[in-house]
Amino acid sequence: MYAFQGTYKNVYRKSRLKELEMTLFASLFGVIVIFFALLLDDHISSYHKYYLSFLILFLLHFTITYLGRLVITTHTARLVHTRRIGFPTLLIGSGKRAFDTYLDLENQAVYSGNLFIGFVPVNGFIDPRLQQVMPHLGSLSDINTLIEEHHIEEVIFAVEDCQNDRISQIIRLLDRRDDVIIKITPDLRDIIYGSVKINSIFHSPLITINPRPMEEWQYALKRLMDILLSLLALLLLSPVFLLTALIVKCTSPGPVFYAQERIGYRGKPFKMHKFRSMYVDAEANGPALSKDDDPRITPFGRIMRKYRLDEIPQFYNVLKGTMSIVGPRPERQYFIDQIVEQAPEYLLLHKVKPGITSWGQVKYGYAESVDEMIERMRYDLLYLENMSIATDIKILLYTVIIIFQGRGK
């Protein structure tokens, strides 16, 4: 249960209050399971003793567990606050705001652990005071290389108001990283809009862009759902699977399955499997998107696409871990290059695993051109901002409705 919550990750960033909350929840949930699974059938003379035994079990488990965790968390917090442990930090900016941000973080009442490795200027101007306290490491195009070389854990944007339009451009350079925390110095407008969240009373207020859209326990639950639902789907749909494979084999020459390289999580290529719905050598003249009246699609392929039967083999990708059931649809590098020329923010979709179905797939459907891909991308970016188990369940339910209505392409 603790591992499920992500208790053992980022241990040096744990707060005592957060550790209390997580231990309380896991203890209560775990004790309920133990009590009802193992103890409730034991012979106890009265319900009063049932309640008492439950209370004692909970208090014992919580107290013993949390006391140990409190000691460890207090010790690690002291290591950070006394500067014996720090988080390598890269400062983006080189003007007055960058220097003021450095002073603010260095002189705060409780040290937050930011160990500044150096700075990267956004324009040509560099405040000479900044050069006296940290080195100038390079240009914006070197950000990912600098992160690797110096094992950067945090990137702090401290640019002037006139340069704020550069922030989104710079963040795109970090699109495929989920191992770096991005923070931005706020202005008055950000504070009024409620964008500033603080984790400590004594720390400086910064806007934090979480590299992981969901809590660790939700990622673990999402993966568990992927495995269970994929196994269930392959089991229940096995007659459909075998019948579809037989019809594909009998209705057109060529292999039953079609494996195509797509770009997945963190920009890594993988082989996505489908039932073959086109004639062999359909892309002999180069990559091309399919359309409603595409002559490359076989007659049975049209039926498969309408009810999305050709997607069934992708449950195998889900079991392998290269895909999720719900996530942005993966594309080929050939089309990604064209999309990024018009919409560089597309690369943000690589922060999560691609999926069999997605918000964009439900709202927009299959894309027949790069422009339609960009239009569908907007829904998938919304999915990143609203990613949760509840959202996944809603998308799954609407996908099932679309399949039964035959509204695929």
SULVEN-V102739 format. One record per helix or strand of 3 or more residues. SS is the DSSP state (alpha for helix, beta for strand). FROM is the first residue (numbers start at 0). LEN is the number of residues. If there is no record, write none. Layout:
# SULVEN-V102739
<<SS | FROM | LEN> <SS | FROM | LEN>>
This chain:
# SULVEN-V102739
<<alpha | 1 | 4> <alpha | 10 | 3> <alpha | 15 | 24> <alpha | 46 | 35> <beta | 86 | 6> <alpha | 95 | 12> <beta | 113 | 7> <alpha | 127 | 6> <beta | 135 | 3> <alpha | 139 | 11> <beta | 153 | 4> <alpha | 160 | 3> <alpha | 164 | 8> <beta | 180 | 5> <alpha | 187 | 5> <beta | 205 | 4> <alpha | 215 | 21> <alpha | 237 | 14> <beta | 256 | 7> <alpha | 264 | 3> <beta | 268 | 7> <alpha | 298 | 9> <alpha | 308 | 3> <alpha | 313 | 7> <beta | 323 | 3> <alpha | 332 | 10> <alpha | 343 | 8> <beta | 354 | 3> <alpha | 358 | 5> <alpha | 369 | 16> <alpha | 388 | 17>>
